[in-house]
Each structure stands twice: as structure tokens, then as C-alpha cells.
Amino acid sequence: QYLANLKNGFVDKGGSYHSALKHIIVINEPDLKIPGIQSPVKFSRAIISAIDGMVDAEKEAGATNNLPNFTATFSFGVCEMLQLRRAMLQPEEFGYSPKNNLSNVYRTRFTNSFNTNNPATDMKPLFLNDYEVLFPDVPVFIGEYHSPMVGVGKDMQAVMDLASNSDLLVGVSFFEFQVRYDKGGSEMQFGMFGLGAVKVGKMNYFGTPYAVWCLDEMEDKKDAGKAVAAELARVFGGPGVDANVLCVIDPRKVDISEDGYEAVLMLNSTEKMAVFVSRVVEHMGGSASDAAGLRAFAAKYSNQRSSQGEVHAIRLLAEKSLAAMASELGQHPSWVDWDVMAACTADRTSDDAAVGEALGYACGKFQSFDCEKDLPESCAQDIWAKADYVFSLYYLREVQAGSPLRDCSFGGAAMFAPAKVYRSEDKNCVVTKDPQTTALSEEGYQQIRNEGGTDKVATFIGRDVAAQQMQVTDQAGLRTLAEHPPATFAQLEDALRQVPWICGGASGKNCPSKGGSSWLTGIIVCIVIILLVVLVAGGLYLKKRQTASQARERLELISSP
């Protein structure tokens, strides 16, 4: 697993660790896990064997520069660190024969670490005084630090001052970002942020859908009126966050659903409803081209005109809805440019899990397409390209006179996108009825072939020829093939390698040199030169004769009586 991490971003091609990686936590609180504080030999052996394997992985990955320090983060105490040091320096005593020099690893690239909820005033008497004597050359940091018994701001400032004045305590990491509602109990005392009341989206976690809520700042329980996040920002010297915008409904991000529509409606803003409407339009294959028309339409579905606020909004909900909006947009109002080549593709604002689940559903609905066997290899390497291919094909084959918002949604994993949108993300794996953009595959070919029309088929064939680095030497031959196209894409590929008017690439036939007609050009040039010479010579001859004639005439005049 660690080797996979190294190859997938921890280490670059030059063998250097990423500059953001300074410490690698091999395990968190091993003294409480494997198998516990009562068996220090066992958990120490587990740690050193893990580090030995990680060093092996580094060698295999070619990691040689900017090497980070390893650490094992214990619960509050020094004894476990002493035990681990002995295991690193003398692994054989712990029943382990290392492949690498763990003693050198410990001396050159190891840092101790621990977690605690004790306040800063306990750090020196309960830990640092002993640590500095026992580990005079090994740095240490606090991996999880937060004492809920004292005010956050004062305590964090105290522990940071302690780190600034210590040669060994290199810093602390505050515990933790969000309240752990799933744990409950004493764990509810920790967290900079809690969950707010506004749903900003949704996510799919291993097949289970969850709402994504906005965040609220948590108040310091020991220092009334002060927010934990704000106090941390002050101590660390950061800008912090603007609490006033944490739980504001954003029409650019809410789900395109009835819930999303109702949330935007409550904002009492035509401008924000226009943002939401423009997203709905885009998900239906269009783009707003007239700002005035968009605003007038949005005004019909917002409640900004009301002075009674929420009461009117609740009444309006009975009259207006996303379904009503979609139905009206389905009449294709003139303020929208509708793309006839719009296609059902993966929504890039979704997530891998949701897209994967939607792929499973769509693939199960096909009657004559096998997602495992029939998907082009070039579209199978990436989940988004795979989804583009499957969703676009599904909508063309399985949906008859459907609604894009209903039949091209897949729980928010897909959208009915205009060509300019999906072409910016995927130029090769979207199946459409457009010969200039559809996938060069069996399914793409059949869409164009079934549409009919020599020009469309010829355009598709021309793209396929170019994609294989081949050239058409006779457009008449191309049109003849397009008039009677082969039954399958595979047969088309075979035909292109055999017809006499294709050269280069997969055809195996050499194309005429670009200078192949230079002999004709040379002949023409020679003829032109000869003609010029003849004309010039003829002109000189005539001029000479004319001059001689004039001379004779003068002589005759002179000799006459």
C-alpha cells in the first residue's frame, strides 16, 4: 500500500518526496491498538516491521531525495517512546530481523510524536522535562492537541510559545476540524466547526447517499463569545474564515432538484434565481443567450416581488416548482440557444462514487450493449470518459421522448450538456448524432449510419481516416463508400485498409510524395521558358529585319538622282 502511495504522488519522477511531506505517521496510538499498552514488545515489533517495509518500498520506488521523517504517534507518555527506540536500535531483541538498517533510520530520520488533551501548563512537568533528558537529539510534535478544560485561545498561545522556546518540540496539530457527531459523548467537546442547517449538496459513500451540510463555527465552551476557529486563526497568524458566509445558500452549488429550487426561492432574489435557472437550462442542453429574457423568466420563479417574504414563498411553492420550470423550458423559449447536439454526459461536479453507481444502473438497462466487452478501450481507462460514453449511449438508445432533467440525471451524476460543455471535457467518448463529434466506435458509427445521408457518413469516415493517420487521395471514392457504407464499424475499418484511394497509416500503402507532380510542373516551366525565348528571339529577328529594311530605304534615297 505504501508503495502505491509513493507511485501515486508522494514521490516525483526524479525520486524526490513531495515538498509538503515532512513527517509520515506510520501508525496512530499503537499502544492502544496492537495489541495494547500491556504488550509493548508486540506493538514495537509491529512498528519496526512496518518502517522496514516502508524503507523497502522507497527503494523500489526510487525515492532518494527530500526524505521525510517517520513517526509513531503514541498516547501521552514517554515510556512507549523508550521502548520503540530500543526496538529500532536493537530489533533482534524483539524477535525481528530487518532488511534495512533501522538503527540508521532512527538516528537520521525519526521524530517522536504523541496525542494529548492536557493543557499547555502540563507539558513541561508531565512530559518535556523528562523528554529533553531522555531524547536530547530526537525532535517531537503533538499530533492531536486540544484541552477542552481551558479556553482555546489562551491555551494554544501558551503551547505555541512553549514550542517556540523549545529545541525539541517542533509544533502541534489542533484536534479537530469538525465535531464528531457519530461518536457522541465526550468527543462532542472537540471540533472547530459543527454542521449547520443548510444542505449544500449530497454525496455517495460506498452506495449510501448522504446530505452535505454547511458548517457553523463552534463557540469556545470555556471562553464565551469566542469562536474556536477564530481563536486558532489568531494564534497561528492566519486570515481565518468569514462566518457570515458559511451557511449561505449558493445557487451555483445547490442540487438541481425540488429541494434546491426551494432553497434558492427562499433567498428572495431574482438575480440568484437567474443563476439557478441558467444551470437548469444548461442541464437541459441549452445556454441563456438573452440576459433580459433570463431575468424575466427567473422573476416568475422567484419571490423577490413579495413584501410578505416567507409566507408568500410558501404559497408560491404550491404554484411553482422545478417541475413547472422544466416544463416551461421544455417549450424552448427564444432567450435560450438550444444545442441540437447536446448529449447526456457525466456531471463533473459529481463524485466518483455517485458516477460509479449510476454506471452500474445504466449498464444494467442496456439490451444490446455490454459495458465490459463493448466499451472502446480508449474510453475505459477513466471513470469520467467511461460515464460519458455509457450515459450518452443510454440516452440515445433507451430514452424515447424523455425529459433531460428526469432521464439524464442519474441522481446528479449526469447532465444533458451542450456540445461546448462536453467537448471541453471529452472529445472522444461521447456518442451523438453529429458526425463531426461522435465517438469513433461501433456505437458512434451506427448512430451516423442510421441517421442516413452520404455527407454525414462521409464526414464520419473522413474523421476515422484522419484518426488513423491515413489520407484520402480520391474524394469521389470516399463518397462512393459513404453511399453504401459497410454494416459494422469493424467492416468499415477493413474496407479503409483495402480501398485504393487510401494511403498511409494503417493502410500500409505509401502516399505519393508531396513533390510527386514536380515533373509536370518542370515541363510546364520549360515550355514557358522556351516560348519566352522564341518570342524574344522572334522579336529581335523582326526588329533586325526592320532595321535593315530602313537602312536600304535610306541608301536608295541617297543614290536616287
QUIPEFEN-V253667 format. One record per residue. N is the residue number from 1. RES is the residue in three letters. OMEGA is omega in whole degrees, 0 to 359 (NA if undefined). Layout:
n = <N N>
res = <RES RES>
omega = <OMEGA OMEGA>
//
This chain:
n = <1 2 3 4 5 6 7 8 9 10 11 12 13 14 15 16 17 18 19 20 21 22 23 24 25 26 27 28 29 30 31 32 33 34 35 36 37 38 39 40 41 42 43 44 45 46 47 48 49 50 51 52 53 54 55 56 57 58 59 60 61 62 63 64 65 66 67 68 69 70 71 72 73 74 75 76 77 78 79 80 81 82 83 84 85 86 87 88 89 90 91 92 93 94 95 96 97 98 99 100 101 102 103 104 105 106 107 108 109 110 111 112 113 114 115 116 117 118 119 120 121 122 123 124 125 126 127 128 129 130 131 132 133 134 135 136 137 138 139 140 141 142 143 144 145 146 147 148 149 150 151 152 153 154 155 156 157 158 159 160 161 162 163 164 165 166 167 168 169 170 171 172 173 174 175 176 177 178 179 180 181 182 183 184 185 186 187 188 189 190 191 192 193 194 195 196 197 198 199 200 201 202 203 204 205 206 207 208 209 210 211 212 213 214 215 216 217 218 219 220 221 222 223 224 225 226 227 228 229 230 231 232 233 234 235 236 237 238 239 240 241 242 243 244 245 246 247 248 249 250 251 252 253 254 255 256 257 258 259 260 261 262 263 264 265 266 267 268 269 270 271 272 273 274 275 276 277 278 279 280 281 282 283 284 285 286 287 288 289 290 291 292 293 294 295 296 297 298 299 300 301 302 303 304 305 306 307 308 309 310 311 312 313 314 315 316 317 318 319 320 321 322 323 324 325 326 327 328 329 330 331 332 333 334 335 336 337 338 339 340 341 342 343 344 345 346 347 348 349 350 351 352 353 354 355 356 357 358 359 360 361 362 363 364 365 366 367 368 369 370 371 372 373 374 375 376 377 378 379 380 381 382 383 384 385 386 387 388 389 390 391 392 393 394 395 396 397 398 399 400 401 402 403 404 405 406 407 408 409 410 411 412 413 414 415 416 417 418 419 420 421 422 423 424 425 426 427 428 429 430 431 432 433 434 435 436 437 438 439 440 441 442 443 444 445 446 447 448 449 450 451 452 453 454 455 456 457 458 459 460 461 462 463 464 465 466 467 468 469 470 471 472 473 474 475 476 477 478 479 480 481 482 483 484 485 486 487 488 489 490 491 492 493 494 495 496 497 498 499 500 501 502 503 504 505 506 507 508 509 510 511 512 513 514 515 516 517 518 519 520 521 522 523 524 525 526 527 528 529 530 531 532 533 534 535 536 537 538 539 540 541 542 543 544 545 546 547 548 549 550 551 552 553 554 555 556 557 558 559 560 561>
res = <GLN TYR LEU ALA ASN LEU LYS ASN GLY PHE VAL ASP LYS GLY GLY SER TYR HIS SER ALA LEU LYS HIS ILE ILE VAL ILE ASN GLU PRO ASP LEU LYS ILE PRO GLY ILE GLN SER PRO VAL LYS PHE SER ARG ALA ILE ILE SER ALA ILE ASP GLY MET VAL ASP ALA GLU LYS GLU ALA GLY ALA THR ASN ASN LEU PRO ASN PHE THR ALA THR PHE SER PHE GLY VAL CYS GLU MET LEU GLN LEU ARG ARG ALA MET LEU GLN PRO GLU GLU PHE GLY TYR SER PRO LYS ASN ASN LEU SER ASN VAL TYR ARG THR ARG PHE THR ASN SER PHE ASN THR ASN ASN PRO ALA THR ASP MET LYS PRO LEU PHE LEU ASN ASP TYR GLU VAL LEU PHE PRO ASP VAL PRO VAL PHE ILE GLY GLU TYR HIS SER PRO MET VAL GLY VAL GLY LYS ASP MET GLN ALA VAL MET ASP LEU ALA SER ASN SER ASP LEU LEU VAL GLY VAL SER PHE PHE GLU PHE GLN VAL ARG TYR ASP LYS GLY GLY SER GLU MET GLN PHE GLY MET PHE GLY LEU GLY ALA VAL LYS VAL GLY LYS MET ASN TYR PHE GLY THR PRO TYR ALA VAL TRP CYS LEU ASP GLU MET GLU ASP LYS LYS ASP ALA GLY LYS ALA VAL ALA ALA GLU LEU ALA ARG VAL PHE GLY GLY PRO GLY VAL ASP ALA ASN VAL LEU CYS VAL ILE ASP PRO ARG LYS VAL ASP ILE SER GLU ASP GLY TYR GLU ALA VAL LEU MET LEU ASN SER THR GLU LYS MET ALA VAL PHE VAL SER ARG VAL VAL GLU HIS MET GLY GLY SER ALA SER ASP ALA ALA GLY LEU ARG ALA PHE ALA ALA LYS TYR SER ASN GLN ARG SER SER GLN GLY GLU VAL HIS ALA ILE ARG LEU LEU ALA GLU LYS SER LEU ALA ALA MET ALA SER GLU LEU GLY GLN HIS PRO SER TRP VAL ASP TRP ASP VAL MET ALA ALA CYS THR ALA ASP ARG THR SER ASP ASP ALA ALA VAL GLY GLU ALA LEU GLY TYR ALA CYS GLY LYS PHE GLN SER PHE ASP CYS GLU LYS ASP LEU PRO GLU SER CYS ALA GLN ASP ILE TRP ALA LYS ALA ASP TYR VAL PHE SER LEU TYR TYR LEU ARG GLU VAL GLN ALA GLY SER PRO LEU ARG ASP CYS SER PHE GLY GLY ALA ALA MET PHE ALA PRO ALA LYS VAL TYR ARG SER GLU ASP LYS ASN CYS VAL VAL THR LYS ASP PRO GLN THR THR ALA LEU SER GLU GLU GLY TYR GLN GLN ILE ARG ASN GLU GLY GLY THR ASP LYS VAL ALA THR PHE ILE GLY ARG ASP VAL ALA ALA GLN GLN MET GLN VAL THR ASP GLN ALA GLY LEU ARG THR LEU ALA GLU HIS PRO PRO ALA THR PHE ALA GLN LEU GLU ASP ALA LEU ARG GLN VAL PRO TRP ILE CYS GLY GLY ALA SER GLY LYS ASN CYS PRO SER LYS GLY GLY SER SER TRP LEU THR GLY ILE ILE VAL CYS ILE VAL ILE ILE LEU LEU VAL VAL LEU VAL ALA GLY GLY LEU TYR LEU LYS LYS ARG GLN THR ALA SER GLN ALA ARG GLU ARG LEU GLU LEU ILE SER SER PRO>
omega = <180 177 178 177 180 183 185 173 180 184 180 184 179 178 180 172 175 186 180 183 179 179 176 178 182 178 179 178 179 180 177 189 192 344 177 186 181 182 184 180 183 182 176 178 178 182 184 177 177 179 178 178 179 176 174 180 178 179 181 181 180 180 184 186 176 185 179 175 173 175 170 187 181 168 190 178 183 187 182 179 176 180 181 178 179 180 179 183 182 186 182 179 182 177 182 177 185 174 183 182 183 178 178 177 182 184 187 185 177 177 174 178 180 177 177 170 173 179 183 181 180 190 182 183 184 183 192 182 178 184 183 177 185 183 186 184 184 179 181 173 178 185 177 183 172 177 182 182 183 178 185 185 182 183 179 178 181 182 176 175 179 179 181 183 181 177 186 180 188 178 181 174 185 180 358 187 186 176 180 179 183 180 181 177 183 180 180 179 185 176 176 185 171 180 179 186 183 177 184 180 178 180 178 181 181 175 180 180 177 174 175 184 176 181 173 174 176 179 177 185 180 180 188 177 180 180 181 182 181 179 178 180 180 182 182 178 180 183 183 181 176 184 183 182 184 184 176 180 181 182 178 188 182 178 171 184 178 178 180 179 181 179 180 179 182 178 178 184 176 181 180 175 178 176 179 180 180 176 178 179 181 179 176 175 180 175 182 182 183 184 180 178 178 182 179 179 181 180 179 184 174 180 181 183 184 174 181 172 191 181 179 180 180 178 182 180 179 183 183 181 175 179 178 178 181 179 180 177 178 176 177 177 188 181 179 170 182 183 181 179 175 184 178 183 178 177 184 175 178 180 185 184 180 179 179 179 179 177 179 179 183 181 179 182 182 176 186 177 180 184 180 186 189 182 178 183 182 181 184 185 186 185 181 177 178 179 177 182 184 182 181 178 179 183 180 186 192 183 179 179 183 176 181 182 180 189 175 178 181 177 180 181 184 175 177 193 171 183 182 179 184 178 177 180 189 182 189 191 176 180 180 175 182 181 181 184 187 182 176 185 179 183 177 179 182 177 181 180 180 177 180 179 182 183 181 180 179 178 179 180 179 177 181 178 181 180 179 179 176 181 174 181 182 181 178 177 178 181 178 178 181 178 179 186 177 185 183 179 179 178 176 180 178 181 181 179 185 183 184 184 175 178 178 175 184 180 181 181 179 177 177 178 178 177 185 180 182 178 179 178 180 180 181 180 180 180 180 181 179 179 179 179 180 181 180 180 179 179 179 180 181 180 180 179 180 179 180 180 179 180 179 181 180 179 180 179 181 184 181 183 NA>
//
